[in-house]
């Protein structure tokens, strides 16, 4: 049972990784979750200018979909 849960978790995180890649996000794998580099912008002269990234922990497909939807 525990092995089946682990396989399901790995499969879900593979789906999350593929979804994030399709939307152009970079991330690092931390096993049971992914750490996404979320771009941060500031307004300079009326234009959005990239100023860095903020790390966001994603622990599942539902959270990944919400993360992407909030930024679309």
Jmol script that loads the backbone (N, CA, C; Angstrom):
load data "model"
ATOM      1  N   UNK A   1       0.817  -1.193   0.000  1.00  0.00           N
ATOM      2  CA  UNK A   1       0.000   0.000   0.000  1.00  0.00           C
ATOM      3  C   UNK A   1       0.862   1.259   0.000  1.00  0.00           C
ATOM      4  N   UNK A   2       1.887   1.276   0.841  1.00  0.00           N
ATOM      5  CA  UNK A   2       2.758   2.444   0.930  1.00  0.00           C
ATOM      6  C   UNK A   2       3.498   2.662  -0.395  1.00  0.00           C
ATOM      7  N   UNK A   3       3.901   1.584  -1.040  1.00  0.00           N
ATOM      8  CA  UNK A   3       4.593   1.703  -2.324  1.00  0.00           C
ATOM      9  C   UNK A   3       3.659   2.257  -3.394  1.00  0.00           C
ATOM     10  N   UNK A   4       2.400   1.853  -3.375  1.00  0.00           N
ATOM     11  CA  UNK A   4       1.420   2.365  -4.339  1.00  0.00           C
ATOM     12  C   UNK A   4       1.196   3.854  -4.131  1.00  0.00           C
ATOM     13  N   UNK A   5       1.139   4.296  -2.874  1.00  0.00           N
ATOM     14  CA  UNK A   5       0.985   5.723  -2.572  1.00  0.00           C
ATOM     15  C   UNK A   5       2.177   6.516  -3.084  1.00  0.00           C
ATOM     16  N   UNK A   6       3.369   5.970  -2.897  1.00  0.00           N
ATOM     17  CA  UNK A   6       4.582   6.637  -3.350  1.00  0.00           C
ATOM     18  C   UNK A   6       4.590   6.751  -4.875  1.00  0.00           C
ATOM     19  N   UNK A   7       4.168   5.708  -5.554  1.00  0.00           N
ATOM     20  CA  UNK A   7       4.105   5.736  -7.027  1.00  0.00           C
ATOM     21  C   UNK A   7       3.094   6.764  -7.506  1.00  0.00           C
ATOM     22  N   UNK A   8       1.959   6.848  -6.828  1.00  0.00           N
ATOM     23  CA  UNK A   8       0.938   7.825  -7.194  1.00  0.00           C
ATOM     24  C   UNK A   8       1.459   9.245  -6.977  1.00  0.00           C
ATOM     25  N   UNK A   9       2.171   9.464  -5.873  1.00  0.00           N
ATOM     26  CA  UNK A   9       2.734  10.778  -5.580  1.00  0.00           C
ATOM     27  C   UNK A   9       3.761  11.178  -6.638  1.00  0.00           C
ATOM     28  N   UNK A  10       4.613  10.248  -7.027  1.00  0.00           N
ATOM     29  CA  UNK A  10       5.615  10.517  -8.060  1.00  0.00           C
ATOM     30  C   UNK A  10       4.941  10.838  -9.381  1.00  0.00           C
ATOM     31  N   UNK A  11       3.920  10.074  -9.725  1.00  0.00           N
ATOM     32  CA  UNK A  11       3.184  10.310 -10.966  1.00  0.00           C
ATOM     33  C   UNK A  11       2.539  11.689 -10.967  1.00  0.00           C
ATOM     34  N   UNK A  12       1.924  12.083  -9.843  1.00  0.00           N
ATOM     35  CA  UNK A  12       1.293  13.398  -9.762  1.00  0.00           C
ATOM     36  C   UNK A  12       2.327  14.513  -9.895  1.00  0.00           C
ATOM     37  N   UNK A  13       3.483  14.348  -9.243  1.00  0.00           N
ATOM     38  CA  UNK A  13       4.504  15.396  -9.325  1.00  0.00           C
ATOM     39  C   UNK A  13       5.094  15.480 -10.737  1.00  0.00           C
ATOM     40  N   UNK A  14       5.123  14.365 -11.458  1.00  0.00           N
ATOM     41  CA  UNK A  14       5.552  14.407 -12.861  1.00  0.00           C
ATOM     42  C   UNK A  14       4.560  15.216 -13.692  1.00  0.00           C
ATOM     43  N   UNK A  15       3.273  15.068 -13.414  1.00  0.00           N
ATOM     44  CA  UNK A  15       2.245  15.863 -14.107  1.00  0.00           C
ATOM     45  C   UNK A  15       2.397  17.347 -13.769  1.00  0.00           C
ATOM     46  N   UNK A  16       2.663  17.625 -12.494  1.00  0.00           N
ATOM     47  CA  UNK A  16       2.864  19.014 -12.062  1.00  0.00           C
ATOM     48  C   UNK A  16       4.064  19.616 -12.787  1.00  0.00           C
ATOM     49  N   UNK A  17       5.159  18.877 -12.837  1.00  0.00           N
ATOM     50  CA  UNK A  17       6.369  19.366 -13.505  1.00  0.00           C
ATOM     51  C   UNK A  17       6.105  19.647 -14.981  1.00  0.00           C
ATOM     52  N   UNK A  18       5.396  18.753 -15.646  1.00  0.00           N
ATOM     53  CA  UNK A  18       5.085  18.947 -17.066  1.00  0.00           C
ATOM     54  C   UNK A  18       4.205  20.186 -17.263  1.00  0.00           C
ATOM     55  N   UNK A  19       3.223  20.373 -16.386  1.00  0.00           N
ATOM     56  CA  UNK A  19       2.342  21.536 -16.472  1.00  0.00           C
ATOM     57  C   UNK A  19       3.124  22.834 -16.283  1.00  0.00           C
ATOM     58  N   UNK A  20       3.999  22.869 -15.295  1.00  0.00           N
ATOM     59  CA  UNK A  20       4.799  24.068 -15.048  1.00  0.00           C
ATOM     60  C   UNK A  20       5.728  24.365 -16.224  1.00  0.00           C
ATOM     61  N   UNK A  21       6.340  23.322 -16.780  1.00  0.00           N
ATOM     62  CA  UNK A  21       7.225  23.511 -17.953  1.00  0.00           C
ATOM     63  C   UNK A  21       6.452  24.096 -19.135  1.00  0.00           C
ATOM     64  N   UNK A  22       5.243  23.565 -19.390  1.00  0.00           N
ATOM     65  CA  UNK A  22       4.428  24.054 -20.509  1.00  0.00           C
ATOM     66  C   UNK A  22       4.105  25.534 -20.364  1.00  0.00           C
ATOM     67  N   UNK A  23       4.014  26.004 -19.128  1.00  0.00           N
ATOM     68  CA  UNK A  23       3.691  27.412 -18.889  1.00  0.00           C
ATOM     69  C   UNK A  23       4.948  28.263 -18.698  1.00  0.00           C
ATOM     70  N   UNK A  24       6.122  27.673 -18.913  1.00  0.00           N
ATOM     71  CA  UNK A  24       7.367  28.438 -18.912  1.00  0.00           C
ATOM     72  C   UNK A  24       8.001  28.686 -17.555  1.00  0.00           C
ATOM     73  N   UNK A  25       7.552  27.987 -16.519  1.00  0.00           N
ATOM     74  CA  UNK A  25       8.134  28.191 -15.192  1.00  0.00           C
ATOM     75  C   UNK A  25       9.345  27.300 -14.989  1.00  0.00           C
ATOM     76  N   UNK A  26      10.322  27.804 -14.243  1.00  0.00           N
ATOM     77  CA  UNK A  26      11.459  26.993 -13.834  1.00  0.00           C
ATOM     78  C   UNK A  26      11.224  26.604 -12.378  1.00  0.00           C
ATOM     79  N   UNK A  27      11.778  25.474 -11.986  1.00  0.00           N
ATOM     80  CA  UNK A  27      11.547  24.958 -10.645  1.00  0.00           C
ATOM     81  C   UNK A  27      12.643  23.981 -10.280  1.00  0.00           C
ATOM     82  N   UNK A  28      12.709  23.639  -9.012  1.00  0.00           N
ATOM     83  CA  UNK A  28      13.622  22.595  -8.560  1.00  0.00           C
ATOM     84  C   UNK A  28      12.816  21.517  -7.845  1.00  0.00           C
ATOM     85  N   UNK A  29      13.256  20.304  -7.987  1.00  0.00           N
ATOM     86  CA  UNK A  29      12.566  19.130  -7.438  1.00  0.00           C
ATOM     87  C   UNK A  29      13.040  18.903  -6.007  1.00  0.00           C
ATOM     88  N   UNK A  30      12.101  18.831  -5.088  1.00  0.00           N
ATOM     89  CA  UNK A  30      12.419  18.567  -3.681  1.00  0.00           C
ATOM     90  C   UNK A  30      11.767  17.269  -3.212  1.00  0.00           C
ATOM     91  N   UNK A  31      11.546  16.356  -4.151  1.00  0.00           N
ATOM     92  CA  UNK A  31      10.960  15.062  -3.794  1.00  0.00           C
ATOM     93  C   UNK A  31       9.446  15.110  -3.795  1.00  0.00           C
ATOM     94  N   UNK A  32       8.844  15.352  -2.630  1.00  0.00           N
ATOM     95  CA  UNK A  32       7.387  15.348  -2.512  1.00  0.00           C
ATOM     96  C   UNK A  32       6.774  16.675  -2.942  1.00  0.00           C
ATOM     97  N   UNK A  33       7.590  17.645  -3.297  1.00  0.00           N
ATOM     98  CA  UNK A  33       7.079  18.931  -3.774  1.00  0.00           C
ATOM     99  C   UNK A  33       8.081  19.570  -4.713  1.00  0.00           C
ATOM    100  N   UNK A  34       7.640  20.621  -5.391  1.00  0.00           N
ATOM    101  CA  UNK A  34       8.497  21.380  -6.298  1.00  0.00           C
ATOM    102  C   UNK A  34       8.573  22.816  -5.800  1.00  0.00           C
ATOM    103  N   UNK A  35       9.724  23.444  -5.981  1.00  0.00           N
ATOM    104  CA  UNK A  35       9.891  24.847  -5.625  1.00  0.00           C
ATOM    105  C   UNK A  35       9.977  25.619  -6.933  1.00  0.00           C
ATOM    106  N   UNK A  36       8.960  26.458  -7.180  1.00  0.00           N
ATOM    107  CA  UNK A  36       8.843  27.204  -8.429  1.00  0.00           C
ATOM    108  C   UNK A  36       9.481  28.575  -8.269  1.00  0.00           C
ATOM    109  N   UNK A  37      10.205  29.012  -9.301  1.00  0.00           N
ATOM    110  CA  UNK A  37      10.764  30.361  -9.337  1.00  0.00           C
ATOM    111  C   UNK A  37       9.728  31.266  -9.990  1.00  0.00           C
ATOM    112  N   UNK A  38       8.980  31.985  -9.167  1.00  0.00           N
ATOM    113  CA  UNK A  38       7.900  32.860  -9.626  1.00  0.00           C
ATOM    114  C   UNK A  38       8.485  34.253  -9.909  1.00  0.00           C
ATOM    115  N   UNK A  39       8.431  34.723 -11.161  1.00  0.00           N
ATOM    116  CA  UNK A  39       9.005  36.030 -11.487  1.00  0.00           C
ATOM    117  C   UNK A  39       8.313  37.169 -10.731  1.00  0.00           C
ATOM    118  N   UNK A  40       9.118  38.113 -10.261  1.00  0.00           N
ATOM    119  CA  UNK A  40       8.617  39.305  -9.575  1.00  0.00           C
ATOM    120  C   UNK A  40       8.958  40.505 -10.445  1.00  0.00           C
ATOM    121  N   UNK A  41       7.974  41.391 -10.622  1.00  0.00           N
ATOM    122  CA  UNK A  41       8.171  42.590 -11.447  1.00  0.00           C
ATOM    123  C   UNK A  41       7.855  43.831 -10.635  1.00  0.00           C
ATOM    124  N   UNK A  42       8.448  44.948 -11.043  1.00  0.00           N
ATOM    125  CA  UNK A  42       8.080  46.233 -10.454  1.00  0.00           C
ATOM    126  C   UNK A  42       7.825  47.203 -11.602  1.00  0.00           C
ATOM    127  N   UNK A  43       7.056  48.237 -11.316  1.00  0.00           N
ATOM    128  CA  UNK A  43       6.766  49.243 -12.337  1.00  0.00           C
ATOM    129  C   UNK A  43       7.857  50.298 -12.336  1.00  0.00           C
ATOM    130  N   UNK A  44       8.425  50.519 -13.510  1.00  0.00           N
ATOM    131  CA  UNK A  44       9.440  51.553 -13.686  1.00  0.00           C
ATOM    132  C   UNK A  44       9.125  52.286 -14.975  1.00  0.00           C
ATOM    133  N   UNK A  45       8.765  53.542 -14.849  1.00  0.00           N
ATOM    134  CA  UNK A  45       8.417  54.324 -16.032  1.00  0.00           C
ATOM    135  C   UNK A  45       7.193  53.797 -16.750  1.00  0.00           C
ATOM    136  N   UNK A  46       6.241  53.246 -16.004  1.00  0.00           N
ATOM    137  CA  UNK A  46       5.018  52.727 -16.608  1.00  0.00           C
ATOM    138  C   UNK A  46       5.155  51.355 -17.236  1.00  0.00           C
ATOM    139  N   UNK A  47       6.310  50.719 -17.052  1.00  0.00           N
ATOM    140  CA  UNK A  47       6.548  49.384 -17.627  1.00  0.00           C
ATOM    141  C   UNK A  47       6.867  48.394 -16.513  1.00  0.00           C
ATOM    142  N   UNK A  48       6.431  47.164 -16.689  1.00  0.00           N
ATOM    143  CA  UNK A  48       6.768  46.100 -15.737  1.00  0.00           C
ATOM    144  C   UNK A  48       8.172  45.594 -16.056  1.00  0.00           C
ATOM    145  N   UNK A  49       9.052  45.702 -15.079  1.00  0.00           N
ATOM    146  CA  UNK A  49      10.443  45.299 -15.255  1.00  0.00           C
ATOM    147  C   UNK A  49      10.740  44.147 -14.288  1.00  0.00           C
ATOM    148  N   UNK A  50      11.306  43.036 -14.812  1.00  0.00           N
ATOM    149  CA  UNK A  50      11.638  41.915 -13.927  1.00  0.00           C
ATOM    150  C   UNK A  50      12.666  42.348 -12.876  1.00  0.00           C
ATOM    151  N   UNK A  51      12.395  42.035 -11.622  1.00  0.00           N
ATOM    152  CA  UNK A  51      13.317  42.419 -10.553  1.00  0.00           C
ATOM    153  C   UNK A  51      13.820  41.221  -9.755  1.00  0.00           C
ATOM    154  N   UNK A  52      13.424  40.029 -10.125  1.00  0.00           N
ATOM    155  CA  UNK A  52      13.883  38.840  -9.416  1.00  0.00           C
ATOM    156  C   UNK A  52      12.838  37.742  -9.431  1.00  0.00           C
ATOM    157  N   UNK A  53      12.999  36.814  -8.509  1.00  0.00           N
ATOM    158  CA  UNK A  53      12.034  35.723  -8.387  1.00  0.00           C
ATOM    159  C   UNK A  53      11.698  35.505  -6.924  1.00  0.00           C
ATOM    160  N   UNK A  54      10.573  34.883  -6.732  1.00  0.00           N
ATOM    161  CA  UNK A  54      10.111  34.498  -5.405  1.00  0.00           C
ATOM    162  C   UNK A  54       9.884  32.997  -5.460  1.00  0.00           C
ATOM    163  N   UNK A  55      10.378  32.263  -4.481  1.00  0.00           N
ATOM    164  CA  UNK A  55      10.208  30.817  -4.495  1.00  0.00           C
ATOM    165  C   UNK A  55       8.873  30.429  -3.866  1.00  0.00           C
ATOM    166  N   UNK A  56       8.108  29.612  -4.596  1.00  0.00           N
ATOM    167  CA  UNK A  56       6.801  29.140  -4.169  1.00  0.00           C
ATOM    168  C   UNK A  56       6.835  27.614  -4.132  1.00  0.00           C
ATOM    169  N   UNK A  57       6.379  27.030  -3.037  1.00  0.00           N
ATOM    170  CA  UNK A  57       6.337  25.568  -2.910  1.00  0.00           C
ATOM    171  C   UNK A  57       5.007  25.066  -3.460  1.00  0.00           C
ATOM    172  N   UNK A  58       5.088  24.100  -4.379  1.00  0.00           N
ATOM    173  CA  UNK A  58       3.909  23.461  -4.968  1.00  0.00           C
ATOM    174  C   UNK A  58       3.914  22.000  -4.519  1.00  0.00           C
ATOM    175  N   UNK A  59       2.816  21.572  -3.895  1.00  0.00           N
ATOM    176  CA  UNK A  59       2.750  20.215  -3.340  1.00  0.00           C
ATOM    177  C   UNK A  59       1.779  19.286  -4.061  1.00  0.00           C
ATOM    178  N   UNK A  60       1.143  19.766  -5.122  1.00  0.00           N
ATOM    179  CA  UNK A  60       0.214  18.890  -5.824  1.00  0.00           C
ATOM    180  C   UNK A  60      -0.356  19.549  -7.065  1.00  0.00           C
ATOM    181  N   UNK A  61      -1.069  18.759  -7.851  1.00  0.00           N
ATOM    182  CA  UNK A  61      -1.620  19.210  -9.124  1.00  0.00           C
ATOM    183  C   UNK A  61      -2.661  20.309  -8.931  1.00  0.00           C
ATOM    184  N   UNK A  62      -3.523  20.168  -7.935  1.00  0.00           N
ATOM    185  CA  UNK A  62      -4.549  21.177  -7.679  1.00  0.00           C
ATOM    186  C   UNK A  62      -3.902  22.530  -7.354  1.00  0.00           C
ATOM    187  N   UNK A  63      -2.880  22.512  -6.529  1.00  0.00           N
ATOM    188  CA  UNK A  63      -2.181  23.745  -6.164  1.00  0.00           C
ATOM    189  C   UNK A  63      -1.449  24.332  -7.381  1.00  0.00           C
ATOM    190  N   UNK A  64      -0.889  23.486  -8.228  1.00  0.00           N
ATOM    191  CA  UNK A  64      -0.197  23.964  -9.431  1.00  0.00           C
ATOM    192  C   UNK A  64      -1.178  24.643 -10.380  1.00  0.00           C
ATOM    193  N   UNK A  65      -2.349  24.040 -10.560  1.00  0.00           N
ATOM    194  CA  UNK A  65      -3.361  24.649 -11.441  1.00  0.00           C
ATOM    195  C   UNK A  65      -3.806  26.008 -10.900  1.00  0.00           C
ATOM    196  N   UNK A  66      -3.985  26.107  -9.586  1.00  0.00           N
ATOM    197  CA  UNK A  66      -4.384  27.375  -8.968  1.00  0.00           C
ATOM    198  C   UNK A  66      -3.273  28.413  -9.154  1.00  0.00           C
ATOM    199  N   UNK A  67      -2.029  28.016  -8.936  1.00  0.00           N
ATOM    200  CA  UNK A  67      -0.871  28.899  -9.089  1.00  0.00           C
ATOM    201  C   UNK A  67      -0.839  29.487 -10.496  1.00  0.00           C
ATOM    202  N   UNK A  68      -1.006  28.649 -11.504  1.00  0.00           N
ATOM    203  CA  UNK A  68      -0.969  29.098 -12.904  1.00  0.00           C
ATOM    204  C   UNK A  68      -2.174  29.972 -13.222  1.00  0.00           C
ATOM    205  N   UNK A  69      -3.350  29.577 -12.760  1.00  0.00           N
ATOM    206  CA  UNK A  69      -4.566  30.350 -13.027  1.00  0.00           C
ATOM    207  C   UNK A  69      -4.460  31.750 -12.431  1.00  0.00           C
ATOM    208  N   UNK A  70      -3.889  31.884 -11.266  1.00  0.00           N
ATOM    209  CA  UNK A  70      -3.751  33.197 -10.640  1.00  0.00           C
ATOM    210  C   UNK A  70      -2.791  34.108 -11.399  1.00  0.00           C
ATOM    211  N   UNK A  71      -1.950  33.536 -12.230  1.00  0.00           N
ATOM    212  CA  UNK A  71      -0.954  34.322 -12.957  1.00  0.00           C
ATOM    213  C   UNK A  71      -1.271  34.457 -14.448  1.00  0.00           C
ATOM    214  N   UNK A  72      -2.398  33.924 -14.853  1.00  0.00           N
ATOM    215  CA  UNK A  72      -2.785  33.985 -16.277  1.00  0.00           C
ATOM    216  C   UNK A  72      -3.735  35.124 -16.534  1.00  0.00           C
TER     217      UNK A  72
END
end "model"
wireframe off; spacefill off
backbone 0.3
color backbone group
